[in-house]
Amino acid sequence: MLKGNRFVIIGRAGMDLYPDPPGTRTEEATRFFSCLGGSSANIAVAITRLGGRADLVTCVADDAIGRFALNELDRYGIGRAHVRSVGGEARNTLAIVESRVEDHQSVIYRNGAADFEMTQADVEAVDYTAHDALITTGTVLAAEPSRSATFRAFDLARAAGLPLIFDIDYRPYSWPSADVAAEVYSRAGAMCDVIVGNDVEFGFMAGDYARGLDKARALVAKGAKLAVYKMGEKGAITITPEGEITTGIYRTQALKPTGAGDSFMGGLVSGLADGLSLREAVLQGSASAAMVVARVGCAPAMPTRAELDDFRARHPGPDAA
C-alpha cells in the first residue's frame, strides 16, 4: 500500500507537562517533566524512531513555548521546513497529563491555538512528490483557516499520487458543535484511503455510537482501502475490501491511558511502509501502543526499532480479541 517511509504530516506540535514523579496528582505537584506534545508531532516521532522520515506542516507560536516545540522537533529529527511561527495572540497547545491510570486527569489548553493558523499557502509550499503518504489528524479540521488548508493539502497530495491517511482524533472541545464536526469528519473520511479511529470516534461519525463499526465498513465500501476500528482492551477490527482481520492487544502494566493512538498509527504506517503484511503492521502498532502507555510521556515514550523488536520477541502474541 505504501511505496516508502517518507511521510508528510499535518497537525499540531505543542508542549506536554507531566507531574513528577509518576503517580503524582496535578494539584499536588511541585515539579513537572516537559516534552514534545501534539498528536501529529507524536506520530512523527513514532515514525522517525522506527527508521522513517517525517516532515511536519503546522504553525507554532512565536514565543518560548513555540521555540520549545521547534527545538524538540529538531531533537527528534523531524523535518520542520514547513512549520511557521505566528505572532499575535496565537498560542501553542499546552497539555498537563498525569502518569497515572486511576482517576487520571488531563488538562488541555487550546484557546487561540497557533496550529489553527495554518493556511492554504502553507500547504501549497510542500513538495508532495518528495513523500510517500500524507497523514493528518482530525484536530486540524476543527477551525479555519486550518480546515480549508487541510482539504487543499488533500487535493494536492492526491494529485501527486499520495495515499491519504486519516487519524480521526476527535476532541470535542476544539469544535463549535458536534454537528459541524460530524459533517466535516465524514467529508474527510470519504476522501481518505486509510482511516484509523476508536469505536467512540467511528460512532460519533455515524451519528450513533452503536453503529461505529457500520460506519467503518461503509467507508471501505465507498472506496477506502482500509479502516482500523479500535476497541481498546478488546483489540481491533481491520476492514479492507477483501475482508476483515481481528486482532487482540499486548498486555502491559499501563502507567497512563494517553499516547496509545499516536504510537499505534506510527507503528502501523511504518509496518506498511516496510512491507509487513497488514495483520503484522496492525500488531506492530498494537505493540507500540502497549509500550507507550507503560512509559512517561508520549513523544519520549515512542519505541525505537530495537526496543519494539525486543518487546515483540518477548511477547510472542497478543491476547485474543
C-alpha positions as a LaTeX table, in Angstrom:
\begin{tabular}{lrrr}
\hline
Residue & $x$ (\AA) & $y$ (\AA) & $z$ (\AA) \\
\hline
Met1 & 0.00 & 0.00 & 0.00 \\
Leu2 & 2.89 & 2.38 & 0.77 \\
Lys3 & 5.86 & 2.70 & $-1.60$ \\
Gly4 & 8.21 & 4.06 & 1.06 \\
Asn5 & 8.52 & 5.57 & 4.51 \\
Arg6 & 8.67 & 9.30 & 3.75 \\
Phe7 & 5.64 & 10.93 & 5.36 \\
Val8 & 4.27 & 14.46 & 5.34 \\
Ile9 & 2.18 & 15.02 & 8.45 \\
Ile10 & $-0.29$ & 17.85 & 9.01 \\
Gly11 & $-1.14$ & 18.91 & 12.54 \\
Arg12 & $-0.06$ & 20.35 & 15.82 \\
Ala13 & 3.10 & 20.34 & 17.89 \\
Gly14 & 3.00 & 21.58 & 21.46 \\
Met15 & 4.25 & 21.05 & 24.98 \\
Asp16 & 3.22 & 18.33 & 27.43 \\
Leu17 & 3.85 & 18.68 & 31.16 \\
Tyr18 & 3.78 & 15.57 & 33.38 \\
Pro19 & 3.63 & 15.85 & 37.18 \\
Asp20 & 6.77 & 14.24 & 38.56 \\
Pro21 & 7.31 & 11.65 & 39.96 \\
Pro22 & 4.84 & 9.37 & 38.12 \\
Gly23 & 1.63 & 8.85 & 40.04 \\
Thr24 & 1.55 & 12.43 & 41.33 \\
Arg25 & $-1.75$ & 14.29 & 41.07 \\
Thr26 & $-1.54$ & 17.58 & 39.23 \\
Glu27 & $-2.96$ & 19.57 & 42.13 \\
Glu28 & $-0.28$ & 18.14 & 44.40 \\
Ala29 & 2.68 & 18.51 & 42.02 \\
Thr30 & 5.71 & 20.66 & 42.80 \\
Arg31 & 7.69 & 19.75 & 39.70 \\
Phe32 & 6.92 & 18.68 & 36.14 \\
Phe33 & 8.60 & 16.80 & 33.29 \\
Ser34 & 8.31 & 18.60 & 29.94 \\
Cys35 & 8.29 & 17.03 & 26.48 \\
Leu36 & 7.03 & 17.47 & 22.95 \\
Gly37 & 3.28 & 17.03 & 22.58 \\
Gly38 & 0.53 & 17.18 & 19.99 \\
Ser39 & $-0.85$ & 14.14 & 18.18 \\
Ser40 & 0.72 & 14.87 & 14.79 \\
Ala41 & 4.13 & 15.60 & 16.31 \\
Asn42 & 3.87 & 12.41 & 18.36 \\
Ile43 & 3.10 & 10.36 & 15.24 \\
Ala44 & 6.10 & 11.95 & 13.54 \\
Val45 & 8.33 & 10.90 & 16.45 \\
Ala46 & 6.95 & 7.36 & 16.31 \\
Ile47 & 7.80 & 7.14 & 12.61 \\
Thr48 & 11.31 & 8.58 & 12.88 \\
Arg49 & 12.17 & 6.29 & 15.79 \\
Leu50 & 11.22 & 3.33 & 13.61 \\
Gly51 & 13.51 & 4.47 & 10.80 \\
Gly52 & 11.15 & 6.54 & 8.67 \\
Arg53 & 11.21 & 10.18 & 7.66 \\
Ala54 & 8.58 & 12.65 & 8.77 \\
Asp55 & 8.04 & 16.28 & 7.78 \\
Leu56 & 5.54 & 18.32 & 9.79 \\
Val57 & 3.27 & 21.04 & 8.40 \\
Thr58 & 1.80 & 23.34 & 11.05 \\
Cys59 & 2.12 & 26.66 & 12.86 \\
Val60 & 3.63 & 27.34 & 16.27 \\
Ala61 & 3.56 & 30.45 & 18.42 \\
Asp62 & 6.40 & 32.93 & 18.12 \\
Asp63 & 7.22 & 32.65 & 21.80 \\
Ala64 & 9.15 & 30.48 & 24.24 \\
Ile65 & 6.69 & 27.56 & 24.05 \\
Gly66 & 6.74 & 27.63 & 20.27 \\
Arg67 & 10.54 & 27.64 & 20.29 \\
Phe68 & 10.48 & 24.72 & 22.72 \\
Ala69 & 8.38 & 22.77 & 20.19 \\
Leu70 & 10.79 & 23.66 & 17.38 \\
Asn71 & 13.79 & 22.56 & 19.43 \\
Glu72 & 12.09 & 19.25 & 20.22 \\
Leu73 & 11.27 & 18.64 & 16.57 \\
Asp74 & 14.95 & 19.17 & 15.77 \\
Arg75 & 15.99 & 16.82 & 18.56 \\
Tyr76 & 13.83 & 14.03 & 17.16 \\
Gly77 & 14.95 & 14.62 & 13.58 \\
Ile78 & 11.55 & 15.75 & 12.30 \\
Gly79 & 11.57 & 17.99 & 9.25 \\
Arg80 & 10.17 & 21.44 & 10.04 \\
Ala81 & 10.79 & 23.42 & 6.88 \\
His82 & 7.01 & 23.88 & 6.73 \\
Val83 & 6.47 & 24.77 & 10.40 \\
Arg84 & 5.70 & 28.51 & 10.51 \\
Ser85 & 5.93 & 30.73 & 13.58 \\
Val86 & 2.98 & 33.08 & 14.09 \\
Gly87 & 2.83 & 36.13 & 16.33 \\
Gly88 & $-0.03$ & 37.97 & 17.97 \\
Glu89 & $-2.24$ & 36.14 & 20.45 \\
Ala90 & $-1.80$ & 32.65 & 18.94 \\
Arg91 & $-0.51$ & 30.11 & 21.43 \\
Asn92 & 0.76 & 26.55 & 21.26 \\
Thr93 & $-1.23$ & 23.74 & 22.75 \\
Leu94 & $-0.25$ & 23.00 & 26.34 \\
Ala95 & $-1.29$ & 19.72 & 27.93 \\
Ile96 & $-0.87$ & 18.76 & 31.59 \\
Val97 & $-1.14$ & 14.99 & 31.73 \\
Glu98 & $-0.82$ & 12.68 & 34.72 \\
Ser99 & 1.21 & 9.47 & 34.68 \\
Arg100 & $-1.50$ & 7.52 & 36.47 \\
Val101 & $-4.38$ & 5.34 & 35.35 \\
Glu102 & $-6.71$ & 5.55 & 38.33 \\
Asp103 & $-8.59$ & 8.86 & 38.42 \\
His104 & $-6.41$ & 10.09 & 35.56 \\
Gln105 & $-6.62$ & 13.79 & 34.75 \\
Ser106 & $-5.58$ & 15.58 & 31.57 \\
Val107 & $-5.98$ & 19.34 & 31.22 \\
Ile108 & $-5.62$ & 20.74 & 27.69 \\
Tyr109 & $-5.18$ & 24.42 & 26.85 \\
Arg110 & $-6.28$ & 25.10 & 23.26 \\
Asn111 & $-7.58$ & 28.69 & 23.34 \\
Gly112 & $-6.34$ & 30.64 & 20.31 \\
Ala113 & $-4.38$ & 27.60 & 19.13 \\
Ala114 & $-1.47$ & 28.50 & 16.86 \\
Asp115 & $-1.87$ & 25.39 & 14.69 \\
Phe116 & $-5.29$ & 26.61 & 13.53 \\
Glu117 & $-3.46$ & 29.50 & 11.80 \\
Met118 & $-2.11$ & 27.16 & 9.08 \\
Thr119 & $-3.17$ & 28.48 & 5.66 \\
Gln120 & $-3.53$ & 27.19 & 2.12 \\
Ala121 & $-0.25$ & 28.94 & 1.30 \\
Asp122 & 1.46 & 26.77 & 3.93 \\
Val123 & 0.30 & 23.50 & 2.37 \\
Glu124 & 0.85 & 24.71 & $-1.19$ \\
Ala125 & 4.56 & 25.21 & $-0.41$ \\
Val126 & 5.04 & 21.47 & 0.18 \\
Asp127 & 6.61 & 19.23 & $-2.48$ \\
Tyr128 & 4.29 & 16.25 & $-2.18$ \\
Thr129 & 6.24 & 14.27 & $-4.76$ \\
Ala130 & 9.08 & 14.01 & $-2.22$ \\
His131 & 6.85 & 11.92 & 0.08 \\
Asp132 & 5.13 & 8.56 & 0.03 \\
Ala133 & 1.96 & 9.37 & 2.02 \\
Leu134 & 0.13 & 12.20 & 3.77 \\
Ile135 & $-1.05$ & 11.75 & 7.35 \\
Thr136 & $-3.40$ & 14.10 & 9.14 \\
Thr137 & $-5.20$ & 14.08 & 12.47 \\
Gly138 & $-8.78$ & 15.25 & 12.75 \\
Thr139 & $-7.99$ & 18.10 & 15.11 \\
Val140 & $-6.65$ & 20.21 & 12.21 \\
Leu141 & $-10.18$ & 20.30 & 10.77 \\
Ala142 & $-11.79$ & 21.92 & 13.80 \\
Ala143 & $-11.30$ & 25.58 & 12.78 \\
Glu144 & $-10.41$ & 27.88 & 9.91 \\
Pro145 & $-8.12$ & 28.57 & 8.14 \\
Ser146 & $-6.60$ & 25.19 & 9.09 \\
Arg147 & $-9.64$ & 23.26 & 7.86 \\
Ser148 & $-9.61$ & 24.65 & 4.33 \\
Ala149 & $-5.82$ & 24.32 & 4.22 \\
Thr150 & $-6.05$ & 20.64 & 5.09 \\
Phe151 & $-8.61$ & 19.91 & 2.38 \\
Arg152 & $-6.37$ & 21.78 & $-0.06$ \\
Ala153 & $-3.48$ & 19.56 & 1.04 \\
Phe154 & $-5.65$ & 16.50 & 0.40 \\
Asp155 & $-6.22$ & 17.63 & $-3.18$ \\
Leu156 & $-2.54$ & 18.37 & $-3.76$ \\
Ala157 & $-1.37$ & 15.10 & $-2.24$ \\
Arg158 & $-3.92$ & 13.15 & $-4.25$ \\
Ala159 & $-2.75$ & 14.86 & $-7.45$ \\
Ala160 & 0.80 & 13.78 & $-6.59$ \\
Gly161 & $-0.34$ & 10.17 & $-6.19$ \\
Leu162 & $-0.02$ & 10.01 & $-2.39$ \\
Pro163 & $-2.35$ & 7.89 & $-0.27$ \\
Leu164 & $-4.23$ & 9.88 & 2.39 \\
Ile165 & $-4.12$ & 8.55 & 5.95 \\
Phe166 & $-6.60$ & 9.97 & 8.46 \\
Asp167 & $-6.44$ & 9.60 & 12.24 \\
Ile168 & $-9.91$ & 10.65 & 13.41 \\
Asp169 & $-8.57$ & 12.11 & 16.69 \\
Tyr170 & $-11.89$ & 13.67 & 17.74 \\
Arg171 & $-11.52$ & 16.28 & 20.50 \\
Pro172 & $-14.97$ & 17.79 & 21.23 \\
Tyr173 & $-13.54$ & 20.86 & 22.98 \\
Ser174 & $-11.96$ & 22.06 & 19.72 \\
Trp175 & $-15.20$ & 22.13 & 17.73 \\
Pro176 & $-18.03$ & 24.69 & 17.61 \\
Ser177 & $-20.61$ & 21.88 & 17.65 \\
Ala178 & $-20.92$ & 18.12 & 17.30 \\
Asp179 & $-22.99$ & 18.54 & 14.14 \\
Val180 & $-20.25$ & 20.54 & 12.41 \\
Ala181 & $-17.64$ & 18.03 & 13.48 \\
Ala182 & $-19.62$ & 15.05 & 12.20 \\
Glu183 & $-20.17$ & 16.71 & 8.81 \\
Val184 & $-16.51$ & 17.69 & 8.36 \\
Tyr185 & $-15.20$ & 14.33 & 9.55 \\
Ser186 & $-17.47$ & 12.47 & 7.15 \\
Arg187 & $-16.23$ & 14.64 & 4.29 \\
Ala188 & $-12.61$ & 13.96 & 5.22 \\
Gly189 & $-13.17$ & 10.26 & 5.75 \\
Ala190 & $-14.75$ & 9.92 & 2.32 \\
Met191 & $-11.59$ & 11.34 & 0.72 \\
Cys192 & $-9.04$ & 9.18 & 2.53 \\
Asp193 & $-7.51$ & 5.79 & 1.80 \\
Val194 & $-6.79$ & 4.77 & 5.38 \\
Ile195 & $-8.99$ & 5.76 & 8.33 \\
Val196 & $-7.97$ & 4.91 & 11.89 \\
Gly197 & $-10.08$ & 5.55 & 14.97 \\
Asn198 & $-11.61$ & 4.02 & 18.04 \\
Asp199 & $-15.14$ & 2.77 & 18.49 \\
Val200 & $-16.32$ & 6.05 & 20.02 \\
Glu201 & $-14.87$ & 8.12 & 17.18 \\
Phe202 & $-16.39$ & 6.00 & 14.43 \\
Gly203 & $-19.66$ & 6.00 & 16.37 \\
Phe204 & $-19.55$ & 9.77 & 16.50 \\
Met205 & $-19.03$ & 9.93 & 12.74 \\
Ala206 & $-22.00$ & 7.61 & 12.29 \\
Gly207 & $-24.23$ & 9.78 & 14.46 \\
Asp208 & $-24.95$ & 6.73 & 16.62 \\
Tyr209 & $-22.37$ & 5.22 & 18.98 \\
Ala210 & $-23.87$ & 1.78 & 18.41 \\
Arg211 & $-23.15$ & 1.99 & 14.67 \\
Gly212 & $-19.46$ & 2.86 & 14.62 \\
Leu213 & $-18.43$ & $-0.44$ & 13.07 \\
Asp214 & $-21.06$ & 0.03 & 10.37 \\
Lys215 & $-19.54$ & 3.44 & 9.61 \\
Ala216 & $-16.03$ & 1.98 & 9.30 \\
Arg217 & $-17.32$ & $-0.72$ & 6.96 \\
Ala218 & $-19.24$ & 1.85 & 4.92 \\
Leu219 & $-16.11$ & 3.97 & 4.40 \\
Val220 & $-14.33$ & 0.95 & 2.93 \\
Ala221 & $-17.33$ & 0.00 & 0.84 \\
Lys222 & $-17.29$ & 3.51 & $-0.63$ \\
Gly223 & $-13.63$ & 3.47 & $-1.64$ \\
Ala224 & $-11.23$ & 3.49 & 1.32 \\
Lys225 & $-8.51$ & 0.84 & 1.17 \\
Leu226 & $-8.72$ & 0.08 & 4.88 \\
Ala227 & $-10.24$ & 1.22 & 8.15 \\
Val228 & $-8.94$ & 0.24 & 11.57 \\
Tyr229 & $-11.71$ & 0.11 & 14.18 \\
Lys230 & $-10.00$ & 0.10 & 17.58 \\
Met231 & $-11.85$ & $-1.22$ & 20.62 \\
Gly232 & $-9.43$ & $-0.66$ & 23.50 \\
Glu233 & $-8.85$ & $-3.82$ & 25.50 \\
Lys234 & $-11.00$ & $-5.76$ & 23.02 \\
Gly235 & $-8.43$ & $-5.26$ & 20.25 \\
Ala236 & $-9.17$ & $-4.04$ & 16.75 \\
Ile237 & $-11.05$ & $-4.93$ & 13.59 \\
Thr238 & $-9.21$ & $-4.01$ & 10.40 \\
Ile239 & $-11.53$ & $-3.74$ & 7.42 \\
Thr240 & $-10.47$ & $-3.97$ & 3.77 \\
Pro241 & $-12.38$ & $-4.61$ & 0.54 \\
Glu242 & $-11.09$ & $-8.20$ & 0.71 \\
Gly243 & $-12.29$ & $-8.92$ & 4.23 \\
Glu244 & $-11.73$ & $-8.25$ & 7.92 \\
Ile245 & $-8.89$ & $-9.04$ & 10.33 \\
Thr246 & $-9.50$ & $-9.25$ & 14.07 \\
Thr247 & $-6.55$ & $-8.76$ & 16.41 \\
Gly248 & $-6.06$ & $-8.56$ & 20.16 \\
Ile249 & $-3.80$ & $-6.39$ & 22.31 \\
Tyr250 & $-0.45$ & $-6.82$ & 24.01 \\
Arg251 & $-0.87$ & $-6.82$ & 27.78 \\
Thr252 & 1.32 & $-4.43$ & 29.71 \\
Gln253 & 1.40 & $-2.60$ & 33.03 \\
Ala254 & $-0.09$ & 0.74 & 31.99 \\
Leu255 & 1.25 & 3.89 & 33.62 \\
Lys256 & $-1.21$ & 6.20 & 31.85 \\
Pro257 & $-4.02$ & 5.96 & 29.25 \\
Thr258 & $-2.60$ & 8.51 & 26.79 \\
Gly259 & $-0.35$ & 8.17 & 23.74 \\
Ala260 & $-1.65$ & 4.81 & 22.56 \\
Gly261 & $-3.37$ & 6.15 & 19.44 \\
Asp262 & $-0.37$ & 8.13 & 18.22 \\
Ser263 & 2.01 & 5.23 & 18.76 \\
Phe264 & $-0.41$ & 2.80 & 17.10 \\
Met265 & $-0.54$ & 4.99 & 14.00 \\
Gly266 & 3.25 & 5.29 & 13.86 \\
Gly267 & 3.73 & 1.56 & 14.20 \\
Leu268 & 1.01 & 0.76 & 11.67 \\
Val269 & 2.22 & 3.02 & 8.86 \\
Ser270 & 5.86 & 2.15 & 9.47 \\
Gly271 & 4.97 & $-1.52$ & 9.18 \\
Leu272 & 3.07 & $-0.96$ & 5.94 \\
Ala273 & 5.97 & 1.10 & 4.55 \\
Asp274 & 8.42 & $-1.67$ & 5.47 \\
Gly275 & 6.37 & $-4.24$ & 3.57 \\
Leu276 & 4.81 & $-6.10$ & 6.50 \\
Ser277 & 1.52 & $-7.86$ & 5.93 \\
Leu278 & $-1.50$ & $-5.85$ & 7.04 \\
Arg279 & $-2.01$ & $-8.10$ & 10.06 \\
Glu280 & 1.64 & $-7.77$ & 11.12 \\
Ala281 & 1.52 & $-3.99$ & 10.64 \\
Val282 & $-1.55$ & $-3.77$ & 12.88 \\
Leu283 & 0.15 & $-5.93$ & 15.50 \\
Gln284 & 3.24 & $-3.72$ & 15.33 \\
Gly285 & 1.01 & $-0.74$ & 16.00 \\
Ser286 & $-0.60$ & $-2.56$ & 18.92 \\
Ala287 & 2.77 & $-3.46$ & 20.40 \\
Ser288 & 3.96 & 0.13 & 20.09 \\
Ala289 & 0.81 & 1.35 & 21.83 \\
Ala290 & 1.33 & $-1.11$ & 24.67 \\
Met291 & 4.87 & 0.14 & 25.18 \\
Val292 & 3.94 & 3.82 & 25.22 \\
Val293 & 1.19 & 3.59 & 27.84 \\
Ala294 & 3.73 & 1.94 & 30.15 \\
Arg295 & 6.17 & 4.87 & 29.92 \\
Val296 & 6.18 & 8.53 & 30.95 \\
Gly297 & 5.31 & 10.98 & 28.19 \\
Cys298 & 4.16 & 10.40 & 24.64 \\
Ala299 & 6.92 & 11.57 & 22.30 \\
Pro300 & 9.79 & 10.34 & 24.52 \\
Ala301 & 7.93 & 7.08 & 25.13 \\
Met302 & 7.85 & 6.10 & 21.44 \\
Pro303 & 9.93 & 2.94 & 20.99 \\
Thr304 & 12.97 & 2.61 & 18.77 \\
Arg305 & 13.14 & $-0.20$ & 16.24 \\
Ala306 & 15.38 & $-2.25$ & 18.56 \\
Glu307 & 13.06 & $-1.71$ & 21.53 \\
Leu308 & 9.95 & $-2.64$ & 19.56 \\
Asp309 & 11.53 & $-5.77$ & 18.09 \\
Asp310 & 12.71 & $-6.82$ & 21.56 \\
Phe311 & 9.23 & $-6.26$ & 23.02 \\
Arg312 & 7.58 & $-8.36$ & 20.34 \\
Ala313 & 10.19 & $-11.09$ & 20.76 \\
Arg314 & 9.34 & $-11.26$ & 24.46 \\
His315 & 5.59 & $-11.08$ & 23.80 \\
Pro316 & 5.06 & $-13.67$ & 21.06 \\
Gly317 & 1.43 & $-12.81$ & 20.51 \\
Pro318 & $-1.32$ & $-10.50$ & 21.71 \\
Asp319 & $-4.28$ & $-11.59$ & 23.77 \\
Ala320 & $-7.09$ & $-12.99$ & 21.68 \\
Ala321 & $-9.62$ & $-10.35$ & 20.66 \\
\hline
\end{tabular}
